[in-house]
Amino acid sequence: MHTLTIWAAQYLLWIMVLAIGAVWLFKERREGKVAFAVAAVIGLILALIFLYIAKSVHDDPRPFVKNPSIKPLFGHSTDDGFPSDHSVAAGLIAFLVLIRHRLTGLVLLLCAIAIAWARVAAHVHHLQDVLAGLILGGLAAGIATVLAPPVIKFVTERVPALSNKP
């Protein structure tokens, strides 16, 4: 069981990164690719901002730092664990896809939850760290999806080479 926990905690996020790339390549219609890509970039920027703010306002030492008798399942730095970077990224990916492709998004949401669970089970995060990460990633995805169309419109109106108009 430890092997599966370690794998999910450390590597499942990379599968999610490949999955969002595959969704963009194969599931997005031609006209939706730009909006999806712009939402992903905005979402990543927002997620990084949210991560920075959250780390600035709340301090939560990792479980093995708070209690030295707890041994993590894999080597990890002793930096602040709030919020979980992995959970923020997994939440962002899952919700970006969920908003556009329900079934695939639900699968990725289950992967994000598995990553969060594994990071707690591996003793590198507390439950609040991963929950906050999933929420911040989802929030970034939601805001980015709303902001993408006006950003695309703003840019295409000001950069003639990007406009479809002759």
VOPAGU-2260 file (C-alpha; in pm, 1 decimal, decimal comma):
REM VOPAGU-2260
SITE   aa  ch    i         X         Y         Z
SITE  MET   A    0       0,0       0,0       0,0
SITE  HIS   A    1     287,8     236,7      71,7
SITE  THR   A    2     413,6     201,4    -285,2
SITE  LEU   A    3      76,7     312,9    -427,2
SITE  THR   A    4      55,5     600,1    -178,3
SITE  ILE   A    5     406,6     719,0    -265,2
SITE  TRP   A    6     337,8     688,9    -638,3
SITE  ALA   A    7      12,3     887,9    -613,1
SITE  ALA   A    8     169,4    1150,6    -388,2
SITE  GLN   A    9     471,1    1207,1    -610,6
SITE  TYR   A   10     383,8    1107,4    -967,6
SITE  LEU   A   11       9,2    1112,3   -1033,3
SITE  LEU   A   12      24,3    1488,3   -1089,5
SITE  TRP   A   13     246,4    1427,1   -1395,7
SITE  ILE   A   14     -21,0    1197,6   -1537,3
SITE  MET   A   15    -270,5    1481,8   -1486,8
SITE  VAL   A   16     -39,1    1721,9   -1672,1
SITE  LEU   A   17     -23,3    1478,0   -1963,3
SITE  ALA   A   18    -401,7    1436,1   -1944,9
SITE  ILE   A   19    -475,0    1808,7   -1973,1
SITE  GLY   A   20    -240,1    1820,9   -2271,5
SITE  ALA   A   21    -425,3    1528,3   -2429,6
SITE  VAL   A   22    -759,7    1696,6   -2362,8
SITE  TRP   A   23    -634,8    2012,2   -2532,6
SITE  LEU   A   24    -498,1    1818,4   -2829,9
SITE  PHE   A   25    -776,8    1566,5   -2885,4
SITE  LYS   A   26   -1097,9    1675,7   -2712,5
SITE  GLU   A   27   -1101,9    2049,3   -2771,4
SITE  ARG   A   28   -1257,2    2168,0   -3093,0
SITE  ARG   A   29   -1044,2    2398,2   -3301,0
SITE  GLU   A   30   -1233,0    2710,8   -3192,0
SITE  GLY   A   31   -1205,4    2616,7   -2823,9
SITE  LYS   A   32    -831,8    2551,9   -2811,8
SITE  VAL   A   33    -735,3    2916,6   -2769,3
SITE  ALA   A   34    -990,6    2979,3   -2494,5
SITE  PHE   A   35    -881,5    2664,6   -2310,0
SITE  ALA   A   36    -512,9    2755,3   -2338,9
SITE  VAL   A   37    -573,9    3113,8   -2225,3
SITE  ALA   A   38    -780,9    2989,6   -1930,3
SITE  ALA   A   39    -497,8    2750,9   -1837,8
SITE  VAL   A   40    -237,0    3028,7   -1845,1
SITE  ILE   A   41    -455,9    3268,5   -1645,9
SITE  GLY   A   42    -540,5    2985,4   -1405,8
SITE  LEU   A   43    -174,4    2905,6   -1351,0
SITE  ILE   A   44     -95,0    3270,5   -1280,8
SITE  LEU   A   45    -388,3    3297,5   -1038,6
SITE  ALA   A   46    -295,5    2969,9    -868,5
SITE  LEU   A   47      58,1    3097,2    -809,2
SITE  ILE   A   48     -76,9    3425,2    -669,8
SITE  PHE   A   49    -322,2    3240,5    -441,9
SITE  LEU   A   50     -43,6    3007,5    -328,7
SITE  TYR   A   51     183,0    3299,3    -241,8
SITE  ILE   A   52     -92,8    3481,3     -51,6
SITE  ALA   A   53    -200,4    3168,2     137,9
SITE  LYS   A   54     157,8    3091,0     240,5
SITE  SER   A   55     195,4    3451,7     357,8
SITE  VAL   A   56    -111,7    3454,8     582,0
SITE  HIS   A   57    -102,3    3105,0     735,0
SITE  ASP   A   58     180,1    2890,8     865,0
SITE  ASP   A   59     138,6    2515,6     906,3
SITE  PRO   A   60     451,6    2309,0     968,8
SITE  ARG   A   61     445,1    1967,4     803,4
SITE  PRO   A   62     329,9    1672,0    1017,9
SITE  PHE   A   63     681,5    1529,3    1053,5
SITE  VAL   A   64     812,9    1871,0    1156,8
SITE  LYS   A   65     543,3    1920,4    1421,6
SITE  ASN   A   66     590,9    1567,4    1554,0
SITE  PRO   A   67     938,4    1420,7    1491,5
SITE  SER   A   68     811,4    1070,2    1575,4
SITE  ILE   A   69     610,5    1077,7    1248,2
SITE  LYS   A   70     819,3     959,9     956,0
SITE  PRO   A   71     717,5    1064,8     603,9
SITE  LEU   A   72     697,3     786,6     345,2
SITE  PHE   A   73     947,6     969,8     125,1
SITE  GLY   A   74    1208,3    1238,6     174,5
SITE  HIS   A   75    1065,3    1587,6     181,1
SITE  SER   A   76    1182,4    1937,1     269,5
SITE  THR   A   77    1078,4    2086,4     602,6
SITE  ASP   A   78     930,5    2403,1     451,6
SITE  ASP   A   79     580,2    2522,3     532,4
SITE  GLY   A   80     314,3    2280,3     407,3
SITE  PHE   A   81      21,2    2520,0     368,1
SITE  PRO   A   82    -129,1    2501,6     114,5
SITE  SER   A   83     -18,4    2191,1     -73,3
SITE  ASP   A   84     140,0    2291,7    -404,4
SITE  HIS   A   85      50,8    1951,2    -551,1
SITE  SER   A   86    -313,0    1992,7    -450,8
SITE  VAL   A   87    -331,9    2343,5    -596,1
SITE  ALA   A   88    -195,7    2219,6    -929,7
SITE  ALA   A   89    -415,5    1907,6    -929,3
SITE  GLY   A   90    -723,3    2113,2    -840,1
SITE  LEU   A   91    -646,5    2364,0   -1114,3
SITE  ILE   A   92    -610,0    2092,3   -1378,6
SITE  ALA   A   93    -914,8    1897,4   -1264,3
SITE  PHE   A   94   -1147,2    2197,2   -1254,8
SITE  LEU   A   95   -1019,7    2346,3   -1582,2
SITE  VAL   A   96   -1109,2    2020,6   -1754,1
SITE  LEU   A   97   -1429,4    1961,8   -1552,1
SITE  ILE   A   98   -1571,5    2296,0   -1664,1
SITE  ARG   A   99   -1535,0    2196,1   -2031,8
SITE  HIS   A  100   -1548,8    1814,7   -2035,6
SITE  ARG   A  101   -1758,2    1672,3   -1753,8
SITE  LEU   A  102   -1662,7    1301,4   -1761,8
SITE  THR   A  103   -1290,7    1354,5   -1817,0
SITE  GLY   A  104   -1297,4    1629,6   -1555,5
SITE  LEU   A  105   -1458,7    1397,9   -1301,7
SITE  VAL   A  106   -1184,9    1140,8   -1360,6
SITE  LEU   A  107    -922,0    1409,7   -1311,1
SITE  LEU   A  108   -1102,3    1534,6   -1000,2
SITE  LEU   A  109   -1077,9    1182,3    -858,1
SITE  CYS   A  110    -706,0    1188,8    -940,5
SITE  ALA   A  111    -672,0    1524,3    -760,8
SITE  ILE   A  112    -846,5    1382,1    -454,8
SITE  ALA   A  113    -618,6    1076,0    -470,1
SITE  ILE   A  114    -313,1    1301,9    -476,3
SITE  ALA   A  115    -446,1    1499,4    -178,9
SITE  TRP   A  116    -523,6    1181,0      15,0
SITE  ALA   A  117    -181,4    1033,6     -66,8
SITE  ARG   A  118       3,6    1345,0      49,5
SITE  VAL   A  119    -177,4    1325,5     384,5
SITE  ALA   A  120    -125,2     947,3     408,4
SITE  ALA   A  121     245,8     994,1     330,6
SITE  HIS   A  122     268,4    1236,8     626,4
SITE  VAL   A  123     393,8    1532,3     422,0
SITE  HIS   A  124      73,4    1740,0     460,8
SITE  HIS   A  125    -214,3    1792,4     699,3
SITE  LEU   A  126    -571,8    1761,6     576,2
SITE  GLN   A  127    -618,8    2141,3     583,8
SITE  ASP   A  128    -317,0    2184,0     354,1
SITE  VAL   A  129    -458,1    1964,7      78,4
SITE  LEU   A  130    -817,1    2086,4     113,4
SITE  ALA   A  131    -700,7    2447,1      85,4
SITE  GLY   A  132    -492,4    2350,6    -217,5
SITE  LEU   A  133    -784,3    2185,6    -396,5
SITE  ILE   A  134   -1009,6    2483,1    -320,8
SITE  LEU   A  135    -751,3    2737,7    -439,2
SITE  GLY   A  136    -688,0    2539,4    -758,6
SITE  GLY   A  137   -1061,4    2515,5    -825,9
SITE  LEU   A  138   -1107,9    2886,0    -756,6
SITE  ALA   A  139    -824,1    2974,9    -994,0
SITE  ALA   A  140    -979,3    2754,5   -1265,2
SITE  GLY   A  141   -1323,3    2910,0   -1222,5
SITE  ILE   A  142   -1198,8    3268,2   -1232,5
SITE  ALA   A  143    -968,4    3191,8   -1527,0
SITE  THR   A  144   -1252,8    3039,6   -1726,9
SITE  VAL   A  145   -1459,9    3354,0   -1675,2
SITE  LEU   A  146   -1167,5    3587,1   -1756,9
SITE  ALA   A  147   -1043,6    3404,7   -2069,2
SITE  PRO   A  148   -1306,7    3529,6   -2320,9
SITE  PRO   A  149   -1269,7    3900,7   -2233,1
SITE  VAL   A  150    -889,8    3867,0   -2236,2
SITE  ILE   A  151    -901,7    3705,7   -2580,8
SITE  LYS   A  152   -1137,0    3978,7   -2706,2
SITE  PHE   A  153    -916,0    4252,2   -2559,8
SITE  VAL   A  154    -602,4    4112,6   -2721,5
SITE  THR   A  155    -755,7    4038,9   -3062,8
SITE  GLU   A  156    -901,8    4390,0   -3083,9
SITE  ARG   A  157    -561,6    4545,4   -3019,7
SITE  VAL   A  158    -336,5    4309,7   -3215,8
SITE  PRO   A  159    -458,9    4296,6   -3577,4
SITE  ALA   A  160    -244,7    3993,8   -3665,4
SITE  LEU   A  161    -441,4    3783,9   -3413,0
SITE  SER   A  162    -780,8    3889,5   -3544,9
SITE  ASN   A  163    -974,0    3673,5   -3791,7
SITE  LYS   A  164   -1084,7    3988,1   -3974,7
SITE  PRO   A  165    -926,2    4069,6   -4314,3
